[in-house]
Amino acid sequence: MEDYLKYLQPQVIAQLSSMELRARLVVEGFITGLHRSPYHGFSVEFAEHRQYMPGDEIKHIDWKVYGKTDRFFIKQFEEETNLKTYLLLDASKSMGYASEGSIKKIEYASFVAAALAHLMIEQRDAAGLTIYDNAIRKTLPPRATRTYLKQILTELSLVQAANVTGTAQALDTLAEHIQRRGMVIILSDLFDDPVKTMTAFKHFRHKGNEVVVMQILDPLERSFAFGSDALFKDMETGETIATQPWHIQKAYQQSMKDFLEYYQRQCRDNNIDYVLLDTATPFDKALFEYLNKRKKMH
């Protein structure tokens, strides 16, 4: 595996000592990958430049970059903030699940959030973070400075999965509080009433925000490929049930399929970007999803 690719692997990133290092290496790996892939048009000396838009002042064009690429890019300046992004992280107890050999959903989600915040702030966009379960635990409003990034990464490194899920309820409260329109990125397993959760997503849209939903599951939650006998425990109530998984595997898989398709369909119908990730998915998928959305918003 090429060196930069390994930092897009959840298992590798989980072994690193600090959230700052994780965020930086994921983003560096991602950008190196962009340069070597069909998507390289996305990133020319990423942090300092953006593509020329009609109405931009010609004096800000970087002619050196034009010489190399035949494309017009504008040099950006410290004070120029294009977009406010709100990262909303579900830290309820179900996010603490990990099957054998996988990392916890909460870890995966926090690594994605860290890399996204790093990427945004490097691009002079403002990033903010809200951690919630059935209520809002912590909110850092969007800002665009590097010192603020440290604060976001510190919060992400401390986050633990606890309390019952209340995605719909917490997100509704948040939608009311967001004053400035921007991009809202939700990182959650979405294990809550789908109809109520969708209503909360629509609340953000109604207030003029762009919305990206990143649904994060464990690979086993998708496949239900457990062994012959298993003891299941509800992470939020502590209730246990012993069963032979193969008896219920088909029914479970069908229910899961219906559950995921509901979100996919509803998000599509409401102009919300939806991406399904499991904790083994390389991080470039999430980052590319964000960049794609960001590009459409220019």
VOLUM-773785 format. One line per field, with one value per residue: x negated, y, z of N, C-alpha, C in turn. Coordinates in nm, 2 decimals, padded with zeros to 4 digits. Each point is the difference from the previous one (the first is absolute). Example, Ala and Ser with C-alpha at 12.3 -4.5 7.8 and 13.67 -1.06 7.14 Angstrom:
2
n_X: (-01.32  00.04)
n_Y: (-00.57  00.11)
n_Z: (00.78  -00.07)
ca_X: (00.09  -00.09)
ca_Y: (00.12  00.11)
ca_Z: (00.00  00.00)
c_X: (-00.09  00.08)
c_Y: (00.12  00.11)
c_Z: (00.00  00.08)
//
This chain:
298
n_X: (-00.08  00.04  -00.11  00.04  00.02  -00.11  -00.02  00.05  -00.08  00.13  -00.04  -00.06  00.10  00.08  -00.11  00.04  -00.10  00.01  00.11  -00.09  -00.08  00.10  00.05  -00.12  -00.02  00.12  -00.01  -00.12  00.04  00.10  -00.07  -00.09  00.10  00.05  -00.12  00.02  00.11  00.11  00.00  -00.12  00.09  00.04  -00.12  -00.01  -00.11  00.06  -00.08  -00.09  00.06  00.07  00.09  -00.05  00.07  00.10  -00.05  -00.09  -00.08  -00.03  -00.02  00.10  00.00  -00.02  -00.09  -00.06  00.11  00.04  -00.12  00.02  00.11  -00.03  00.00  00.10  -00.09  00.08  -00.09  00.01  00.07  -00.08  00.04  -00.03  00.13  00.00  -00.01  00.12  -00.07  00.12  -00.10  00.10  -00.05  00.06  00.01  00.12  00.05  00.10  -00.06  00.01  00.09  -00.06  00.01  -00.03  -00.11  00.11  00.01  00.02  00.13  -00.01  -00.09  00.06  00.11  -00.07  -00.06  00.12  00.06  -00.10  00.00  00.13  00.00  -00.10  00.07  00.11  -00.07  -00.06  00.13  -00.02  00.06  00.11  -00.06  00.11  00.02  00.10  -00.01  00.08  00.09  00.08  -00.11  -00.01  -00.11  -00.04  -00.01  -00.07  00.04  00.04  -00.13  -00.09  -00.04  -00.13  00.00  00.11  -00.08  -00.10  00.09  00.04  -00.12  -00.02  00.11  -00.05  -00.12  00.08  00.06  00.11  00.03  00.11  00.09  00.13  00.04  -00.03  -00.04  00.12  00.01  -00.12  00.02  00.12  -00.05  -00.10  00.09  00.06  -00.12  00.00  -00.08  -00.13  00.05  -00.01  -00.10  00.09  -00.10  00.08  -00.06  00.07  00.03  00.06  -00.04  00.09  00.11  00.00  00.13  -00.02  -00.09  00.08  00.10  -00.09  -00.04  00.13  00.00  -00.11  00.06  00.11  -00.10  00.00  -00.01  -00.12  00.05  -00.09  00.06  -00.09  00.06  -00.04  -00.03  00.01  -00.11  -00.01  00.02  -00.08  -00.09  -00.01  -00.12  00.08  -00.07  -00.01  -00.06  00.08  -00.07  00.12  -00.07  00.11  -00.07  00.13  00.06  -00.10  00.12  00.00  -00.03  00.03  -00.07  00.06  -00.10  -00.04  00.07  -00.06  -00.11  00.08  00.07  -00.11  -00.06  00.12  00.01  -00.13  00.03  00.11  -00.07  -00.10  00.09  00.06  -00.12  -00.05  00.12  00.02  -00.12  00.01  00.11  -00.08  -00.07  -00.01  -00.13  00.01  -00.08  00.00  -00.05  -00.09  -00.03  00.02  00.09  -00.09  -00.08  -00.06  00.08  -00.02  -00.14  00.01  00.08  -00.08  -00.11  00.06  00.05  -00.12  -00.04  00.11  -00.05  -00.11)
n_Y: (-00.12  00.10  00.06  00.09  -00.11  -00.03  00.13  -00.07  -00.09  -00.03  -00.13  00.06  00.08  -00.11  -00.04  00.12  00.08  00.09  00.07  00.09  -00.10  -00.06  00.11  00.03  -00.12  00.00  00.13  -00.02  -00.11  00.07  00.11  -00.08  -00.07  00.12  00.03  -00.12  00.07  -00.05  00.01  00.00  00.02  -00.07  -00.04  00.13  -00.04  -00.10  00.02  00.04  -00.09  00.08  -00.07  00.06  00.10  00.01  00.12  -00.10  00.06  00.04  00.11  -00.08  00.00  -00.12  00.08  -00.02  -00.01  00.11  00.04  -00.06  00.06  00.12  00.01  00.08  00.03  00.02  00.08  -00.08  00.08  00.01  00.13  -00.06  00.01  -00.11  -00.09  -00.01  -00.09  -00.06  -00.06  -00.09  -00.03  -00.11  00.02  -00.05  -00.08  00.00  00.13  -00.06  -00.04  -00.11  -00.06  -00.13  00.06  00.06  00.13  00.07  00.00  00.02  -00.10  -00.08  00.03  -00.02  -00.11  -00.04  00.03  -00.07  -00.10  00.00  00.02  -00.09  -00.07  00.02  -00.02  -00.10  -00.02  00.04  -00.11  00.03  -00.06  -00.06  -00.03  -00.09  -00.04  -00.10  -00.02  -00.01  00.06  00.13  -00.06  00.04  00.13  -00.01  00.13  00.01  -00.03  00.09  -00.01  -00.01  00.10  00.04  -00.04  00.05  00.10  00.00  -00.01  00.09  00.07  -00.01  00.03  00.08  00.00  -00.03  -00.12  00.08  -00.05  00.02  -00.06  00.12  -00.07  -00.04  -00.03  -00.05  -00.06  -00.02  -00.02  -00.08  -00.05  00.00  -00.06  -00.06  00.10  -00.03  00.01  -00.13  -00.08  -00.10  -00.06  -00.10  -00.04  -00.11  -00.10  00.11  -00.06  00.06  00.05  -00.07  -00.01  -00.01  -00.09  -00.05  00.01  -00.05  -00.10  -00.02  00.00  -00.06  -00.08  -00.01  00.00  -00.07  -00.10  -00.03  -00.12  -00.05  -00.11  -00.03  -00.10  -00.02  -00.11  -00.10  -00.06  -00.05  00.13  00.00  -00.09  00.03  00.00  -00.02  -00.06  -00.12  00.04  00.09  00.08  00.05  00.11  00.06  00.08  00.04  -00.12  -00.06  00.00  -00.13  -00.06  -00.13  -00.02  -00.08  00.08  -00.12  -00.03  00.11  -00.06  -00.08  -00.02  -00.01  -00.08  -00.06  -00.01  -00.04  -00.08  -00.03  -00.02  -00.06  -00.08  -00.01  00.00  -00.09  -00.06  00.00  -00.03  -00.09  -00.04  00.01  -00.04  -00.12  00.03  -00.12  -00.03  -00.13  00.00  -00.10  -00.06  -00.08  00.09  00.00  00.09  -00.04  -00.10  00.01  00.01  -00.10  -00.06  00.05  -00.04  -00.10  -00.01  00.02  -00.09  -00.08  00.03  -00.01)
n_Z: (00.00  -00.09  00.04  -00.09  -00.07  00.07  -00.02  -00.10  00.07  00.04  -00.03  -00.10  -00.04  00.03  -00.06  -00.06  00.05  -00.10  00.03  00.04  00.04  00.06  00.04  00.04  00.05  00.05  00.03  00.05  00.05  00.04  00.03  00.05  00.05  00.03  00.04  00.05  00.00  -00.06  00.14  -00.06  -00.09  00.10  -00.01  -00.01  00.05  00.04  00.10  -00.08  -00.07  -00.08  -00.07  -00.11  00.05  -00.09  -00.02  00.00  00.09  -00.12  00.08  00.05  -00.13  00.02  -00.07  00.11  00.07  -00.06  00.02  00.12  00.02  -00.06  00.13  00.01  00.09  00.10  00.04  00.11  00.08  00.10  -00.03  -00.12  00.05  -00.07  00.10  00.06  00.06  00.02  00.08  -00.02  00.12  -00.04  00.13  -00.05  00.09  -00.10  00.00  00.12  -00.09  00.02  -00.12  00.02  00.03  00.05  -00.05  00.12  -00.02  00.13  00.00  -00.08  00.07  00.11  -00.06  -00.05  00.12  00.06  -00.10  00.01  00.13  -00.01  -00.09  00.08  00.12  -00.06  -00.03  00.12  00.00  00.05  00.10  00.03  00.13  -00.02  00.12  -00.04  00.09  00.11  00.04  00.00  -00.02  -00.12  00.00  -00.10  00.00  -00.13  -00.01  -00.05  00.13  -00.02  00.08  -00.08  -00.10  00.07  00.02  -00.13  -00.03  00.09  -00.04  -00.12  00.06  00.06  -00.12  00.08  -00.04  00.02  00.09  00.01  -00.11  -00.05  -00.11  -00.01  00.13  00.01  -00.11  00.05  00.12  -00.06  -00.08  00.12  00.05  -00.12  00.02  -00.03  -00.12  -00.02  00.02  00.01  00.07  -00.02  00.11  -00.05  00.09  00.04  00.11  -00.07  00.04  -00.11  00.02  00.14  -00.03  -00.10  00.09  00.09  -00.08  -00.03  00.13  -00.01  -00.09  00.08  00.09  -00.12  00.08  -00.05  -00.03  00.07  -00.02  00.10  -00.05  00.13  -00.06  00.08  -00.06  00.13  00.03  -00.10  00.04  00.13  -00.04  00.10  00.10  00.04  00.11  00.04  00.08  -00.02  00.00  00.05  -00.08  -00.02  -00.01  -00.06  -00.06  00.03  -00.12  00.03  -00.11  -00.09  -00.03  -00.05  00.12  00.05  -00.06  -00.07  00.11  00.07  -00.09  -00.01  00.14  00.00  -00.10  00.06  00.11  -00.07  -00.07  00.12  00.06  -00.08  00.00  00.13  00.02  -00.10  00.05  00.11  -00.10  00.06  00.02  -00.04  00.10  -00.04  00.12  00.00  00.11  -00.11  -00.03  -00.10  00.07  -00.11  00.03  00.13  -00.02  -00.08  00.08  00.10  -00.06  -00.03  00.13  00.05  -00.09  00.02  00.12  -00.08)
ca_X: (00.08  -00.08  -00.01  00.10  00.13  00.02  00.06  00.15  00.06  00.03  -00.08  -00.13  00.02  00.03  -00.12  -00.09  00.01  00.08  00.11  -00.07  -00.08  00.10  00.07  -00.10  -00.04  00.12  00.02  -00.12  00.02  00.11  -00.04  -00.09  00.09  00.07  -00.10  -00.04  00.12  00.08  00.06  -00.10  00.05  00.05  -00.10  -00.13  -00.05  00.14  00.05  -00.02  00.06  00.13  00.01  00.05  00.14  00.03  00.02  -00.12  -00.09  -00.11  -00.13  -00.02  -00.03  -00.14  -00.04  -00.10  00.09  00.05  -00.11  -00.02  00.13  00.09  00.13  -00.01  00.02  -00.02  -00.07  00.10  -00.07  00.04  00.13  00.11  00.06  00.11  00.11  00.00  00.04  00.03  -00.02  00.09  -00.05  00.08  -00.08  00.09  -00.06  -00.01  -00.12  -00.11  -00.01  -00.10  -00.02  -00.14  -00.09  00.04  -00.01  00.14  00.06  -00.03  -00.14  00.00  00.07  -00.08  -00.11  00.05  00.02  -00.13  -00.06  00.08  -00.03  -00.13  00.01  00.07  -00.07  -00.11  00.05  00.05  00.14  00.02  00.06  00.05  00.03  00.10  00.01  00.13  00.06  00.14  00.00  -00.13  -00.11  -00.11  00.01  -00.11  00.05  -00.11  -00.10  -00.09  -00.14  -00.08  00.01  00.13  00.00  -00.05  00.11  00.09  -00.07  00.00  00.14  00.02  -00.08  00.06  00.14  00.03  00.14  00.07  00.14  00.09  00.01  00.11  -00.05  00.10  00.03  -00.12  -00.02  00.10  -00.04  -00.11  00.05  00.06  -00.11  -00.10  00.04  -00.06  00.01  -00.13  00.01  00.02  -00.04  00.05  -00.07  00.08  00.05  00.15  00.08  00.11  00.12  -00.04  00.09  -00.03  -00.14  00.01  00.06  -00.11  -00.08  00.08  00.00  -00.12  00.02  00.10  -00.07  -00.10  -00.14  -00.03  -00.01  -00.07  00.01  -00.09  00.05  -00.11  00.04  -00.10  00.03  00.09  00.14  00.06  00.00  00.06  -00.07  -00.05  -00.02  00.12  00.08  -00.04  00.08  00.01  00.02  00.04  -00.11  00.06  00.08  -00.07  00.08  -00.07  00.08  -00.09  00.06  -00.09  00.02  00.04  00.15  00.06  -00.09  00.07  00.10  -00.08  -00.06  00.11  00.04  -00.11  00.01  00.11  -00.04  -00.10  00.06  00.09  -00.08  -00.05  00.11  00.05  -00.11  00.00  00.12  -00.01  -00.12  -00.10  -00.10  -00.01  -00.10  -00.01  -00.14  -00.02  -00.12  -00.11  -00.01  -00.11  00.06  00.01  00.14  00.07  -00.06  00.03  00.14  00.00  -00.06  00.10  00.11  -00.06  -00.02  00.13  00.06  -00.07)
ca_Y: (00.12  00.12  00.06  00.10  -00.07  -00.07  00.10  00.01  -00.12  00.03  -00.08  00.06  00.13  -00.02  -00.03  00.12  00.04  00.12  00.04  00.09  -00.08  -00.07  00.10  00.05  -00.11  -00.03  00.10  -00.01  -00.12  00.02  00.10  -00.07  -00.09  00.08  00.04  -00.12  -00.07  00.08  00.11  00.09  00.14  00.05  00.05  00.06  00.07  00.00  00.10  00.14  00.03  -00.06  00.03  00.13  00.01  00.13  00.10  00.01  00.10  -00.06  00.01  -00.10  -00.13  -00.05  -00.03  -00.12  -00.11  00.00  -00.05  -00.14  -00.07  00.06  00.03  00.12  -00.01  00.13  -00.01  00.04  00.07  -00.05  00.04  -00.04  -00.12  -00.02  -00.08  -00.05  -00.14  -00.05  -00.14  -00.04  -00.14  -00.09  -00.07  -00.08  -00.12  -00.10  00.03  -00.06  -00.15  -00.05  -00.15  -00.04  00.04  00.14  00.11  00.04  00.10  00.14  00.03  00.02  00.13  00.11  00.02  00.07  00.14  00.07  00.03  00.10  00.13  00.03  00.03  00.13  00.12  00.02  00.07  00.13  -00.01  00.00  -00.13  -00.01  -00.14  -00.02  -00.14  -00.02  -00.14  00.04  00.15  00.05  -00.01  00.10  00.07  00.10  00.06  00.00  00.10  -00.04  00.02  -00.12  -00.02  -00.06  -00.14  -00.07  -00.02  -00.10  -00.13  -00.04  -00.05  -00.13  -00.10  -00.03  -00.04  -00.14  -00.03  -00.02  00.04  -00.06  00.08  00.10  00.08  00.09  00.10  00.09  00.08  00.10  00.11  00.07  00.07  00.13  00.09  00.04  00.14  00.02  -00.12  -00.06  -00.14  -00.08  -00.13  -00.08  -00.13  -00.07  -00.13  00.03  -00.09  00.07  -00.01  00.06  00.11  00.12  00.04  00.07  00.13  00.09  00.04  00.10  00.13  00.07  00.04  00.11  00.12  00.05  -00.06  -00.12  -00.11  -00.13  -00.10  -00.11  -00.11  -00.08  -00.13  -00.11  -00.09  -00.11  00.05  -00.01  -00.14  -00.09  -00.13  -00.05  -00.14  -00.09  00.05  00.13  00.07  00.14  00.09  00.13  00.08  00.11  -00.05  -00.11  -00.13  -00.10  -00.11  -00.11  -00.05  -00.05  00.11  -00.04  00.00  00.13  00.08  00.05  00.11  00.11  00.06  00.07  00.12  00.09  00.05  00.10  00.12  00.08  00.05  00.11  00.12  00.03  00.06  00.13  00.10  00.03  00.08  00.13  00.07  -00.01  -00.10  -00.12  -00.10  -00.11  -00.04  -00.09  00.04  -00.05  00.08  00.10  00.14  00.09  00.00  00.11  00.13  00.03  00.04  00.14  00.09  00.00  00.09  00.13  00.05  00.04  00.12  00.12)
ca_Z: (00.00  00.00  00.13  00.04  00.01  00.13  00.10  -00.03  00.06  00.14  00.10  00.01  00.07  00.14  00.08  00.02  00.14  00.03  -00.10  -00.09  -00.10  -00.08  -00.09  -00.10  -00.09  -00.09  -00.10  -00.09  -00.08  -00.10  -00.10  -00.08  -00.08  -00.10  -00.11  -00.08  -00.04  -00.10  00.06  00.04  -00.02  00.13  00.10  -00.04  00.12  00.07  00.10  -00.04  -00.13  -00.04  -00.14  -00.04  -00.02  -00.06  00.10  00.09  -00.05  -00.08  00.06  00.09  -00.07  00.02  -00.13  00.00  00.00  -00.14  -00.08  00.02  -00.02  -00.10  00.06  00.09  00.14  00.08  00.13  00.10  00.11  00.14  00.05  -00.09  00.04  -00.10  00.04  00.14  00.01  00.13  00.01  00.11  00.03  00.09  00.10  00.09  00.04  -00.11  -00.08  00.07  -00.04  -00.10  -00.01  00.02  -00.11  -00.06  00.10  00.03  -00.09  00.05  -00.03  -00.15  -00.03  00.05  -00.09  -00.12  00.04  00.02  -00.13  -00.06  00.07  -00.04  -00.14  -00.02  00.05  -00.10  -00.12  00.05  00.04  00.15  00.05  00.14  00.04  00.11  00.05  00.06  00.01  -00.01  00.02  -00.06  00.10  -00.01  -00.13  -00.04  -00.12  -00.10  -00.01  -00.10  00.04  00.03  00.15  00.03  -00.04  00.12  00.10  -00.05  00.01  00.15  00.03  -00.07  00.06  00.13  -00.01  00.03  -00.03  00.13  00.00  -00.10  -00.13  -00.02  -00.11  -00.05  00.10  00.01  -00.13  -00.01  00.09  -00.07  -00.12  00.05  00.05  -00.10  -00.05  -00.13  -00.09  -00.04  -00.03  00.12  -00.03  00.12  00.01  00.10  -00.05  -00.03  00.07  00.07  -00.09  -00.13  -00.04  00.08  -00.03  -00.13  00.03  00.05  -00.12  -00.08  00.07  -00.05  -00.14  00.01  00.04  -00.11  00.01  -00.08  00.10  -00.04  00.10  -00.01  00.09  00.03  00.06  00.01  -00.11  00.04  00.01  -00.14  -00.06  00.10  -00.02  00.13  00.00  00.02  00.12  00.04  00.10  -00.04  00.12  -00.04  00.06  00.07  00.12  00.07  -00.02  -00.08  -00.06  -00.06  -00.12  -00.11  -00.10  -00.13  -00.01  -00.03  -00.08  -00.12  00.04  00.04  -00.12  -00.07  00.08  -00.01  -00.14  00.00  00.09  -00.08  -00.12  00.04  00.01  -00.14  -00.08  00.06  -00.02  -00.14  -00.03  00.07  -00.04  00.11  -00.05  00.09  -00.03  00.09  00.03  00.11  00.07  -00.08  -00.12  00.00  00.03  -00.11  -00.05  00.07  -00.03  -00.14  00.01  00.05  -00.11  -00.11  00.04  00.01  -00.14  -00.06  00.07  -00.04)
c_X: (-00.09  00.01  00.12  00.14  00.02  00.06  00.15  00.07  00.03  -00.08  -00.14  00.01  00.03  -00.12  -00.09  00.04  00.09  00.09  -00.06  -00.07  00.10  00.06  -00.10  -00.04  00.11  00.01  -00.12  00.01  00.11  -00.04  -00.11  00.07  00.07  -00.10  -00.03  00.12  00.07  00.06  -00.10  00.04  00.05  -00.11  -00.13  -00.05  00.12  00.03  00.00  00.08  00.15  00.02  00.06  00.15  00.03  00.02  -00.12  -00.10  -00.12  -00.13  -00.03  -00.03  -00.15  -00.05  -00.10  00.08  00.06  -00.10  -00.01  00.13  00.09  00.14  -00.01  00.04  -00.02  -00.07  00.10  -00.08  00.06  00.14  00.12  00.06  00.12  00.12  -00.01  00.05  00.02  -00.01  00.08  -00.03  00.09  -00.09  00.08  -00.06  -00.02  -00.12  -00.12  -00.03  -00.12  00.00  -00.14  -00.09  00.03  -00.03  00.14  00.05  -00.03  -00.14  00.00  00.06  -00.09  -00.12  00.04  00.03  -00.13  -00.06  00.08  -00.03  -00.14  00.00  00.07  -00.08  -00.13  00.05  00.06  00.15  00.02  00.07  00.04  00.04  00.10  00.00  00.13  00.03  00.15  00.01  -00.14  -00.10  -00.09  00.01  -00.12  00.05  -00.11  -00.09  -00.11  -00.14  -00.06  00.00  00.13  00.01  -00.05  00.11  00.09  -00.07  -00.01  00.13  00.02  -00.08  00.06  00.14  00.01  00.15  00.08  00.15  00.08  -00.01  00.12  -00.03  00.11  00.02  -00.12  -00.02  00.11  -00.04  -00.11  00.05  00.05  -00.11  -00.09  00.05  -00.04  00.02  -00.13  00.02  00.01  -00.04  00.04  -00.08  00.07  00.03  00.15  00.09  00.11  00.12  -00.03  00.09  -00.03  -00.14  00.00  00.06  -00.10  -00.09  00.06  00.00  -00.13  00.01  00.09  -00.07  -00.11  -00.14  -00.01  -00.03  -00.07  00.02  -00.09  00.04  -00.11  00.04  -00.12  00.03  00.10  00.14  00.06  00.02  00.07  -00.07  -00.06  -00.02  00.13  00.08  -00.05  00.09  00.00  00.04  00.04  -00.10  00.06  00.08  -00.07  00.07  -00.07  00.10  -00.10  00.08  -00.10  00.02  00.05  00.15  00.06  -00.08  00.08  00.10  -00.08  -00.05  00.11  00.03  -00.11  00.01  00.11  -00.03  -00.09  00.06  00.10  -00.08  -00.05  00.10  00.05  -00.11  00.00  00.12  00.00  -00.13  -00.11  -00.10  -00.01  -00.12  -00.01  -00.14  00.01  -00.14  -00.13  -00.02  -00.12  00.06  00.01  00.14  00.08  -00.05  00.04  00.15  00.02  -00.05  00.10  00.11  -00.05  -00.02  00.13  00.05  -00.07  00.09)
c_Y: (00.12  00.07  00.09  -00.08  -00.06  00.09  00.03  -00.12  00.02  -00.07  00.07  00.13  -00.02  -00.03  00.12  00.06  00.12  00.03  00.09  -00.07  -00.08  00.09  00.04  -00.11  -00.05  00.10  00.00  -00.12  00.02  00.09  -00.06  -00.09  00.08  00.04  -00.11  -00.07  00.08  00.13  00.11  00.15  00.06  00.08  00.05  00.08  00.04  00.12  00.14  00.04  -00.05  00.05  00.14  00.00  00.13  00.10  00.01  00.11  -00.07  00.01  -00.11  -00.14  -00.04  -00.05  -00.12  -00.13  -00.01  -00.06  -00.15  -00.08  00.04  00.04  00.12  -00.04  00.13  -00.03  00.04  00.06  -00.04  00.04  -00.05  -00.13  -00.03  -00.06  -00.04  -00.14  -00.05  -00.15  -00.05  -00.15  -00.06  -00.07  -00.08  -00.14  -00.10  00.02  -00.06  -00.15  -00.02  -00.15  -00.03  00.05  00.13  00.10  00.04  00.11  00.14  00.04  00.04  00.14  00.12  00.02  00.07  00.15  00.08  00.03  00.10  00.14  00.05  00.05  00.14  00.12  00.02  00.08  00.14  -00.01  -00.01  -00.14  00.01  -00.14  00.00  -00.15  -00.01  -00.15  00.03  00.15  00.05  00.00  00.11  00.06  00.10  00.06  00.01  00.12  -00.05  00.01  -00.13  -00.03  -00.06  -00.14  -00.09  -00.03  -00.11  -00.14  -00.05  -00.06  -00.14  -00.11  -00.05  -00.07  -00.15  -00.02  -00.03  00.05  -00.05  00.09  00.09  00.09  00.10  00.12  00.10  00.08  00.10  00.12  00.08  00.08  00.14  00.10  00.05  00.13  00.02  -00.12  -00.05  -00.15  -00.07  -00.14  -00.09  -00.13  -00.08  -00.14  00.02  -00.11  00.07  -00.01  00.07  00.11  00.13  00.05  00.08  00.14  00.10  00.04  00.11  00.13  00.08  00.05  00.12  00.13  00.04  -00.07  -00.11  -00.11  -00.12  -00.10  -00.11  -00.11  -00.10  -00.13  -00.09  -00.10  -00.11  00.05  00.00  -00.14  -00.10  -00.14  -00.05  -00.15  -00.08  00.04  00.13  00.06  00.15  00.09  00.14  00.10  00.11  -00.04  -00.11  -00.13  -00.10  -00.10  -00.10  -00.05  -00.06  00.09  -00.04  -00.01  00.13  00.08  00.06  00.11  00.12  00.08  00.08  00.13  00.11  00.07  00.10  00.13  00.09  00.06  00.12  00.13  00.04  00.07  00.14  00.11  00.05  00.10  00.14  00.08  00.00  -00.11  -00.11  -00.09  -00.10  -00.04  -00.11  00.03  -00.06  00.09  00.10  00.14  00.09  00.01  00.12  00.14  00.04  00.04  00.14  00.09  00.01  00.10  00.14  00.07  00.05  00.13  00.13  00.08)
c_Z: (00.00  00.14  00.04  00.02  00.14  00.10  -00.03  00.06  00.14  00.11  00.02  00.08  00.15  00.09  00.02  00.13  00.02  -00.11  -00.10  -00.11  -00.09  -00.11  -00.11  -00.10  -00.09  -00.11  -00.10  -00.09  -00.10  -00.11  -00.09  -00.10  -00.11  -00.11  -00.09  -00.06  -00.10  00.06  00.03  -00.03  00.12  00.07  -00.07  00.12  00.09  00.09  -00.05  -00.12  -00.01  -00.15  -00.02  -00.03  -00.07  00.11  00.09  -00.07  -00.07  00.07  00.10  -00.07  00.03  -00.13  00.00  -00.01  -00.14  -00.10  00.00  -00.05  -00.11  00.06  00.10  00.14  00.07  00.13  00.10  00.12  00.13  00.04  -00.08  00.05  -00.09  00.06  00.15  -00.01  00.14  00.00  00.12  00.02  00.11  00.09  00.09  00.01  -00.11  -00.08  00.06  -00.05  -00.10  00.00  00.01  -00.12  -00.07  00.11  00.03  -00.09  00.05  -00.04  -00.15  -00.03  00.05  -00.09  -00.13  00.03  00.01  -00.13  -00.08  00.05  -00.05  -00.14  -00.02  00.04  -00.08  -00.12  00.04  00.02  00.15  00.03  00.14  00.03  00.11  00.03  00.07  00.03  00.00  00.03  -00.06  00.12  -00.01  -00.14  -00.02  -00.13  -00.11  00.00  -00.10  00.03  00.04  00.15  00.04  -00.04  00.11  00.10  -00.05  00.01  00.14  00.04  -00.06  00.06  00.13  -00.01  00.04  -00.03  00.13  -00.03  -00.12  -00.13  00.00  -00.12  -00.05  00.09  00.00  -00.13  -00.02  00.08  -00.07  -00.12  00.04  00.03  -00.11  -00.06  -00.14  -00.09  -00.03  -00.04  00.13  -00.03  00.13  -00.01  00.11  -00.06  -00.04  00.07  00.08  -00.09  -00.13  -00.04  00.07  -00.04  -00.13  00.01  00.05  -00.12  -00.08  00.07  -00.03  -00.14  -00.01  00.03  -00.09  00.01  -00.10  00.11  -00.06  00.12  -00.02  00.10  00.02  00.07  00.02  -00.11  00.04  00.01  -00.14  -00.04  00.10  -00.01  00.13  00.00  00.04  00.12  00.04  00.11  -00.04  00.12  -00.06  00.07  00.08  00.12  00.08  -00.01  -00.08  -00.05  -00.06  -00.12  -00.10  -00.12  -00.13  -00.02  -00.04  -00.10  -00.12  00.03  00.04  -00.12  -00.08  00.07  -00.02  -00.14  -00.01  00.07  -00.08  -00.12  00.03  00.01  -00.13  -00.08  00.05  -00.02  -00.14  -00.03  00.06  -00.03  00.11  -00.05  00.11  -00.04  00.12  00.02  00.10  00.06  -00.06  -00.13  00.01  00.01  -00.13  -00.06  00.07  -00.04  -00.15  -00.01  00.03  -00.11  -00.12  00.02  00.00  -00.14  -00.06  00.06  -00.05  -00.11)
//
